[in-house]
Amino acid sequence: MAGDYYEMLGVSRDADKEEIKRAYRRLARKYHPDVNKEEGAEERFKEINRAYEVLSEPELRARYDRFGEAGVSSGAGAGFQDFTDMGGFADIFESFFGGFGGAAAQTGRSRRSGPVRGDDLRLDLKLDFREAIFGGEKEIRINHLETCEVCRGTGAKPGTRPRACPTCNGSGQVRRATRTPFGSFTQVSVCPTCNGAGQIIEEKCETCGGKGQKQEAKKLKITIPAGVDNGTRLRVSGEGDAGARGGPPGDLYVYLFVKEDAQFQRDGINILSDIKISYLQAILGCRLPVETVDGEVELTVPPGTQPGTVMTLEDRGVPRLGNPVSRGDHLITVLVDIPTKVNAEERELLEKLAKIRGDRLGGKGGVEGFLGGLFHK
């Protein structure tokens, strides 16, 4: 491998171990093949990995400073790096991807014997149409892990304490070094005795069976904001599963789903509904009571209203999420009810009206011809 290791990491020759470690982490995040798909990124990653492998070990670094590449070509590792002193190679991915639970991140956490944050939980909650519009308090029931009150999360019988695992000395992992003609390799794996916990519980708590947690049912009251819709997600902090070994609990995420309503539909922050009127009301105009989410209001239908006309009731719609003072509108579509049958008196009057208007009559009694001319001229 050509090139100076210090230049590869972008550090001076008198850089301390922490500076070298920071430089390596930064470059590893940038050039790792899972992150950087550009040509040459994988080769660059191998170079900085090799450079850190040498410069992070005092003995190898001293030989490199004195003899260069020739001084470490047979004594350093050939491609595998033990990242344990950095907190695990998974830390690179945790810091890069924001701590989301990828496989590498999960592996890194399993090797730590300290507190572990609990899992987040999801709950799907159905709301009535008006509940979604106006919000309010809602009682829910969840099942989650809570810290055992008897052992206070230790998993040990009261009066006793867990002790450090004798196999891994509390680290939760074991190392095995292997020397080969190509160099020295270090293999790191989860401790088989404590399964990565770093501690052994000799006398388990009888209440939780040594787990430190218990499954519990719980009732909660949550606040539904006005204006929520299908798919809205609410976060309830600290109501997920309890963390292991005294770790903080996860969060509860409530996903909302709104039931359909027989009268109303929703279009963003607007509410839609229909009203059916007679053809005479459409011709002459009228005032009618209509139902809104706020209750009954009076709607004025002007004379000559056409079928399909949309009338607007301002500020009778859905409150804007996060700003309940601002509301959408209620849009009412007017449907005109045209009768298919009329009695003799009605027919006589309609025929007179058609004659006055000069409308041609025909078909079944002339009503269709009259109305066709009335609404489509």
TIBARO-659200 format. One record per residue (C-alpha): residue number from 1; x, y, z. Coordinates in steps of 0.05 Angstrom, whole numbers, plus 5000, padded with zeros to 4 digits. Layout:
residues N
+-----+------+------+------+
|   n |   xx |   yy |   zz |
+-----+------+------+------+
| NUM |    X |    Y |    Z |
...
+-----+------+------+------+
end
This chain:
residues 377
+-----+------+------+------+
|   n |   xx |   yy |   zz |
+-----+------+------+------+
|   1 | 5000 | 5000 | 5000 |
|   2 | 5030 | 5066 | 4978 |
|   3 | 5021 | 5131 | 5015 |
|   4 | 5035 | 5159 | 5084 |
|   5 | 4988 | 5135 | 5138 |
|   6 | 4986 | 5203 | 5173 |
|   7 | 4966 | 5236 | 5108 |
|   8 | 4912 | 5184 | 5096 |
|   9 | 4879 | 5203 | 5162 |
|  10 | 4894 | 5277 | 5154 |
|  11 | 4932 | 5283 | 5220 |
|  12 | 5001 | 5308 | 5239 |
|  13 | 5056 | 5260 | 5259 |
|  14 | 5052 | 5282 | 5331 |
|  15 | 4976 | 5272 | 5336 |
|  16 | 4953 | 5236 | 5399 |
|  17 | 4910 | 5174 | 5400 |
|  18 | 4844 | 5211 | 5410 |
|  19 | 4858 | 5256 | 5350 |
|  20 | 4874 | 5196 | 5307 |
|  21 | 4811 | 5161 | 5330 |
|  22 | 4767 | 5221 | 5313 |
|  23 | 4798 | 5228 | 5245 |
|  24 | 4787 | 5155 | 5230 |
|  25 | 4714 | 5156 | 5252 |
|  26 | 4701 | 5216 | 5207 |
|  27 | 4733 | 5184 | 5147 |
|  28 | 4702 | 5115 | 5160 |
|  29 | 4632 | 5146 | 5159 |
|  30 | 4648 | 5181 | 5094 |
|  31 | 4680 | 5124 | 5055 |
|  32 | 4647 | 5061 | 5081 |
|  33 | 4620 | 5021 | 5021 |
|  34 | 4551 | 5015 | 5052 |
|  35 | 4547 | 5091 | 5052 |
|  36 | 4590 | 5114 | 4994 |
|  37 | 4577 | 5080 | 4928 |
|  38 | 4626 | 5122 | 4888 |
|  39 | 4682 | 5087 | 4850 |
|  40 | 4744 | 5081 | 4893 |
|  41 | 4708 | 5090 | 4959 |
|  42 | 4718 | 5018 | 4980 |
|  43 | 4793 | 5021 | 4966 |
|  44 | 4798 | 5087 | 5003 |
|  45 | 4762 | 5056 | 5062 |
|  46 | 4811 | 4998 | 5064 |
|  47 | 4869 | 5047 | 5064 |
|  48 | 4844 | 5089 | 5122 |
|  49 | 4826 | 5025 | 5159 |
|  50 | 4897 | 5000 | 5151 |
|  51 | 4925 | 5068 | 5171 |
|  52 | 4885 | 5069 | 5235 |
|  53 | 4902 | 4997 | 5250 |
|  54 | 4975 | 5015 | 5252 |
|  55 | 4973 | 5085 | 5282 |
|  56 | 4924 | 5066 | 5338 |
|  57 | 4973 | 5015 | 5367 |
|  58 | 5033 | 5047 | 5402 |
|  59 | 5081 | 4991 | 5385 |
|  60 | 5062 | 4987 | 5312 |
|  61 | 5062 | 5063 | 5306 |
|  62 | 5133 | 5066 | 5334 |
|  63 | 5157 | 5015 | 5284 |
|  64 | 5122 | 5051 | 5228 |
|  65 | 5152 | 5118 | 5248 |
|  66 | 5221 | 5086 | 5248 |
|  67 | 5219 | 5039 | 5189 |
|  68 | 5157 | 5059 | 5149 |
|  69 | 5112 | 5007 | 5116 |
|  70 | 5167 | 4955 | 5118 |
|  71 | 5167 | 4958 | 5194 |
|  72 | 5094 | 4937 | 5200 |
|  73 | 5081 | 4895 | 5138 |
|  74 | 5089 | 4829 | 5175 |
|  75 | 5067 | 4847 | 5245 |
|  76 | 5002 | 4885 | 5235 |
|  77 | 4935 | 4855 | 5218 |
|  78 | 4917 | 4842 | 5146 |
|  79 | 4850 | 4874 | 5139 |
|  80 | 4812 | 4860 | 5204 |
|  81 | 4808 | 4915 | 5256 |
|  82 | 4787 | 4907 | 5328 |
|  83 | 4743 | 4968 | 5339 |
|  84 | 4729 | 4953 | 5412 |
|  85 | 4769 | 5011 | 5439 |
|  86 | 4723 | 5057 | 5399 |
|  87 | 4660 | 5030 | 5430 |
|  88 | 4648 | 4981 | 5373 |
|  89 | 4647 | 4991 | 5298 |
|  90 | 4571 | 4995 | 5303 |
|  91 | 4580 | 5064 | 5335 |
|  92 | 4600 | 5090 | 5267 |
|  93 | 4533 | 5070 | 5239 |
|  94 | 4495 | 5092 | 5301 |
|  95 | 4524 | 5162 | 5296 |
|  96 | 4516 | 5165 | 5221 |
|  97 | 4444 | 5140 | 5217 |
|  98 | 4421 | 5174 | 5281 |
|  99 | 4417 | 5113 | 5325 |
| 100 | 4363 | 5075 | 5288 |
| 101 | 4362 | 5001 | 5302 |
| 102 | 4402 | 4970 | 5245 |
| 103 | 4435 | 4903 | 5255 |
| 104 | 4503 | 4934 | 5268 |
| 105 | 4475 | 4982 | 5319 |
| 106 | 4438 | 4926 | 5354 |
| 107 | 4501 | 4885 | 5358 |
| 108 | 4539 | 4944 | 5387 |
| 109 | 4486 | 4955 | 5441 |
| 110 | 4483 | 4881 | 5459 |
| 111 | 4557 | 4884 | 5478 |
| 112 | 4548 | 4940 | 5528 |
| 113 | 4535 | 4920 | 5599 |
| 114 | 4506 | 4987 | 5621 |
| 115 | 4434 | 5012 | 5619 |
| 116 | 4395 | 5000 | 5554 |
| 117 | 4337 | 5042 | 5531 |
| 118 | 4271 | 5006 | 5526 |
| 119 | 4234 | 4991 | 5461 |
| 120 | 4184 | 5039 | 5430 |
| 121 | 4113 | 5013 | 5424 |
| 122 | 4058 | 5026 | 5373 |
| 123 | 3983 | 5030 | 5386 |
| 124 | 3930 | 5039 | 5331 |
| 125 | 3870 | 5080 | 5355 |
| 126 | 3804 | 5090 | 5319 |
| 127 | 3767 | 5157 | 5327 |
| 128 | 3697 | 5179 | 5310 |
| 129 | 3693 | 5233 | 5256 |
| 130 | 3676 | 5288 | 5306 |
| 131 | 3730 | 5265 | 5355 |
| 132 | 3782 | 5276 | 5300 |
| 133 | 3752 | 5345 | 5284 |
| 134 | 3750 | 5373 | 5354 |
| 135 | 3800 | 5329 | 5392 |
| 136 | 3797 | 5320 | 5467 |
| 137 | 3818 | 5269 | 5519 |
| 138 | 3817 | 5196 | 5503 |
| 139 | 3829 | 5137 | 5550 |
| 140 | 3871 | 5081 | 5522 |
| 141 | 3896 | 5014 | 5549 |
| 142 | 3965 | 4988 | 5535 |
| 143 | 4007 | 4927 | 5553 |
| 144 | 4081 | 4943 | 5563 |
| 145 | 4141 | 4923 | 5603 |
| 146 | 4151 | 4960 | 5669 |
| 147 | 4211 | 4958 | 5715 |
| 148 | 4200 | 4905 | 5769 |
| 149 | 4185 | 4941 | 5834 |
| 150 | 4211 | 4884 | 5877 |
| 151 | 4282 | 4882 | 5850 |
| 152 | 4280 | 4952 | 5820 |
| 153 | 4302 | 4926 | 5753 |
| 154 | 4364 | 4888 | 5775 |
| 155 | 4333 | 4819 | 5766 |
| 156 | 4365 | 4797 | 5831 |
| 157 | 4329 | 4773 | 5892 |
| 158 | 4320 | 4829 | 5944 |
| 159 | 4381 | 4831 | 5989 |
| 160 | 4427 | 4805 | 5934 |
| 161 | 4461 | 4838 | 5875 |
| 162 | 4485 | 4815 | 5807 |
| 163 | 4559 | 4803 | 5802 |
| 164 | 4607 | 4815 | 5745 |
| 165 | 4612 | 4757 | 5696 |
| 166 | 4676 | 4719 | 5710 |
| 167 | 4685 | 4700 | 5637 |
| 168 | 4685 | 4770 | 5608 |
| 169 | 4700 | 4810 | 5671 |
| 170 | 4636 | 4850 | 5661 |
| 171 | 4650 | 4873 | 5590 |
| 172 | 4597 | 4829 | 5558 |
| 173 | 4645 | 4805 | 5504 |
| 174 | 4704 | 4760 | 5497 |
| 175 | 4765 | 4767 | 5451 |
| 176 | 4808 | 4714 | 5421 |
| 177 | 4874 | 4731 | 5387 |
| 178 | 4900 | 4687 | 5331 |
| 179 | 4969 | 4692 | 5300 |
| 180 | 4978 | 4671 | 5228 |
| 181 | 5034 | 4678 | 5176 |
| 182 | 4995 | 4738 | 5150 |
| 183 | 4989 | 4775 | 5216 |
| 184 | 4952 | 4777 | 5282 |
| 185 | 4876 | 4774 | 5282 |
| 186 | 4830 | 4791 | 5339 |
| 187 | 4760 | 4761 | 5341 |
| 188 | 4708 | 4793 | 5386 |
| 189 | 4643 | 4758 | 5404 |
| 190 | 4587 | 4761 | 5455 |
| 191 | 4604 | 4728 | 5520 |
| 192 | 4572 | 4659 | 5521 |
| 193 | 4565 | 4658 | 5597 |
| 194 | 4526 | 4723 | 5608 |
| 195 | 4500 | 4730 | 5536 |
| 196 | 4529 | 4800 | 5531 |
| 197 | 4498 | 4826 | 5596 |
| 198 | 4565 | 4831 | 5632 |
| 199 | 4536 | 4805 | 5696 |
| 200 | 4511 | 4741 | 5728 |
| 201 | 4449 | 4737 | 5772 |
| 202 | 4458 | 4680 | 5821 |
| 203 | 4392 | 4688 | 5859 |
| 204 | 4337 | 4712 | 5813 |
| 205 | 4279 | 4756 | 5834 |
| 206 | 4218 | 4711 | 5842 |
| 207 | 4171 | 4765 | 5818 |
| 208 | 4202 | 4778 | 5749 |
| 209 | 4243 | 4713 | 5742 |
| 210 | 4308 | 4752 | 5738 |
| 211 | 4288 | 4795 | 5679 |
| 212 | 4281 | 4859 | 5718 |
| 213 | 4217 | 4875 | 5680 |
| 214 | 4144 | 4853 | 5682 |
| 215 | 4089 | 4856 | 5630 |
| 216 | 4035 | 4902 | 5657 |
| 217 | 3968 | 4929 | 5631 |
| 218 | 3959 | 5003 | 5641 |
| 219 | 3906 | 5056 | 5627 |
| 220 | 3928 | 5123 | 5601 |
| 221 | 3893 | 5187 | 5583 |
| 222 | 3920 | 5221 | 5522 |
| 223 | 3902 | 5287 | 5489 |
| 224 | 3879 | 5284 | 5417 |
| 225 | 3893 | 5351 | 5382 |
| 226 | 3837 | 5383 | 5341 |
| 227 | 3842 | 5369 | 5267 |
| 228 | 3878 | 5302 | 5266 |
| 229 | 3868 | 5256 | 5207 |
| 230 | 3882 | 5185 | 5184 |
| 231 | 3955 | 5168 | 5197 |
| 232 | 3968 | 5223 | 5247 |
| 233 | 4021 | 5198 | 5297 |
| 234 | 4022 | 5220 | 5369 |
| 235 | 4083 | 5208 | 5413 |
| 236 | 4072 | 5193 | 5487 |
| 237 | 4140 | 5200 | 5520 |
| 238 | 4164 | 5147 | 5568 |
| 239 | 4105 | 5099 | 5559 |
| 240 | 4141 | 5046 | 5518 |
| 241 | 4176 | 4985 | 5547 |
| 242 | 4220 | 4996 | 5608 |
| 243 | 4295 | 4995 | 5595 |
| 244 | 4340 | 4939 | 5616 |
| 245 | 4389 | 4947 | 5674 |
| 246 | 4358 | 5013 | 5696 |
| 247 | 4356 | 5043 | 5626 |
| 248 | 4303 | 5094 | 5608 |
| 249 | 4237 | 5071 | 5579 |
| 250 | 4219 | 5077 | 5505 |
| 251 | 4162 | 5118 | 5478 |
| 252 | 4091 | 5100 | 5457 |
| 253 | 4070 | 5120 | 5387 |
| 254 | 3995 | 5124 | 5376 |
| 255 | 3972 | 5121 | 5303 |
| 256 | 3903 | 5150 | 5291 |
| 257 | 3850 | 5124 | 5243 |
| 258 | 3785 | 5161 | 5232 |
| 259 | 3719 | 5124 | 5222 |
| 260 | 3675 | 5144 | 5163 |
| 261 | 3614 | 5187 | 5177 |
| 262 | 3545 | 5176 | 5146 |
| 263 | 3534 | 5251 | 5134 |
| 264 | 3602 | 5282 | 5123 |
| 265 | 3665 | 5271 | 5083 |
| 266 | 3731 | 5305 | 5093 |
| 267 | 3776 | 5339 | 5042 |
| 268 | 3837 | 5366 | 5078 |
| 269 | 3811 | 5418 | 5125 |
| 270 | 3744 | 5424 | 5089 |
| 271 | 3681 | 5383 | 5104 |
| 272 | 3636 | 5360 | 5048 |
| 273 | 3562 | 5341 | 5050 |
| 274 | 3500 | 5341 | 5005 |
| 275 | 3431 | 5371 | 5011 |
| 276 | 3372 | 5350 | 4969 |
| 277 | 3318 | 5401 | 4951 |
| 278 | 3256 | 5398 | 4906 |
| 279 | 3257 | 5428 | 4836 |
| 280 | 3208 | 5481 | 4861 |
| 281 | 3255 | 5500 | 4918 |
| 282 | 3311 | 5505 | 4867 |
| 283 | 3269 | 5551 | 4823 |
| 284 | 3239 | 5595 | 4877 |
| 285 | 3294 | 5592 | 4929 |
| 286 | 3286 | 5572 | 5002 |
| 287 | 3315 | 5569 | 5071 |
| 288 | 3330 | 5502 | 5100 |
| 289 | 3363 | 5474 | 5164 |
| 290 | 3427 | 5436 | 5150 |
| 291 | 3470 | 5394 | 5196 |
| 292 | 3543 | 5414 | 5208 |
| 293 | 3595 | 5387 | 5257 |
| 294 | 3577 | 5447 | 5301 |
| 295 | 3503 | 5431 | 5300 |
| 296 | 3445 | 5454 | 5258 |
| 297 | 3448 | 5520 | 5219 |
| 298 | 3402 | 5553 | 5168 |
| 299 | 3423 | 5552 | 5095 |
| 300 | 3395 | 5602 | 5045 |
| 301 | 3386 | 5573 | 4975 |
| 302 | 3378 | 5629 | 4924 |
| 303 | 3325 | 5626 | 4869 |
| 304 | 3347 | 5591 | 4806 |
| 305 | 3399 | 5547 | 4840 |
| 306 | 3425 | 5494 | 4791 |
| 307 | 3437 | 5421 | 4807 |
| 308 | 3508 | 5409 | 4831 |
| 309 | 3517 | 5480 | 4858 |
| 310 | 3566 | 5481 | 4916 |
| 311 | 3549 | 5528 | 4973 |
| 312 | 3600 | 5548 | 5026 |
| 313 | 3592 | 5555 | 5100 |
| 314 | 3656 | 5590 | 5121 |
| 315 | 3694 | 5569 | 5183 |
| 316 | 3651 | 5508 | 5194 |
| 317 | 3704 | 5459 | 5172 |
| 318 | 3763 | 5424 | 5205 |
| 319 | 3809 | 5462 | 5252 |
| 320 | 3879 | 5468 | 5224 |
| 321 | 3924 | 5419 | 5261 |
| 322 | 3968 | 5459 | 5308 |
| 323 | 3926 | 5522 | 5299 |
| 324 | 3854 | 5505 | 5321 |
| 325 | 3832 | 5578 | 5314 |
| 326 | 3839 | 5572 | 5239 |
| 327 | 3785 | 5527 | 5207 |
| 328 | 3767 | 5504 | 5138 |
| 329 | 3698 | 5510 | 5106 |
| 330 | 3637 | 5466 | 5100 |
| 331 | 3621 | 5455 | 5027 |
| 332 | 3549 | 5434 | 5012 |
| 333 | 3531 | 5406 | 4944 |
| 334 | 3459 | 5419 | 4923 |
| 335 | 3421 | 5360 | 4893 |
| 336 | 3355 | 5374 | 4859 |
| 337 | 3302 | 5321 | 4868 |
| 338 | 3262 | 5314 | 4803 |
| 339 | 3200 | 5271 | 4812 |
| 340 | 3189 | 5212 | 4765 |
| 341 | 3114 | 5214 | 4776 |
| 342 | 3064 | 5271 | 4788 |
| 343 | 2990 | 5271 | 4804 |
| 344 | 2937 | 5299 | 4758 |
| 345 | 2935 | 5367 | 4791 |
| 346 | 3010 | 5376 | 4790 |
| 347 | 3012 | 5354 | 4718 |
| 348 | 2959 | 5405 | 4698 |
| 349 | 2997 | 5461 | 4733 |
| 350 | 3063 | 5441 | 4702 |
| 351 | 3033 | 5438 | 4633 |
| 352 | 3004 | 5508 | 4642 |
| 353 | 3072 | 5533 | 4664 |
| 354 | 3106 | 5499 | 4605 |
| 355 | 3055 | 5532 | 4558 |
| 356 | 3070 | 5600 | 4588 |
| 357 | 3145 | 5589 | 4578 |
| 358 | 3134 | 5563 | 4508 |
| 359 | 3167 | 5497 | 4524 |
| 360 | 3152 | 5438 | 4479 |
| 361 | 3121 | 5379 | 4514 |
| 362 | 3128 | 5307 | 4495 |
| 363 | 3147 | 5239 | 4521 |
| 364 | 3115 | 5214 | 4584 |
| 365 | 3065 | 5268 | 4602 |
| 366 | 3110 | 5325 | 4585 |
| 367 | 3142 | 5333 | 4654 |
| 368 | 3211 | 5311 | 4630 |
| 369 | 3208 | 5360 | 4572 |
| 370 | 3189 | 5417 | 4618 |
| 371 | 3243 | 5403 | 4668 |
| 372 | 3295 | 5390 | 4614 |
| 373 | 3281 | 5458 | 4586 |
| 374 | 3280 | 5490 | 4655 |
| 375 | 3348 | 5466 | 4678 |
| 376 | 3387 | 5461 | 4613 |
| 377 | 3369 | 5525 | 4575 |
+-----+------+------+------+
end
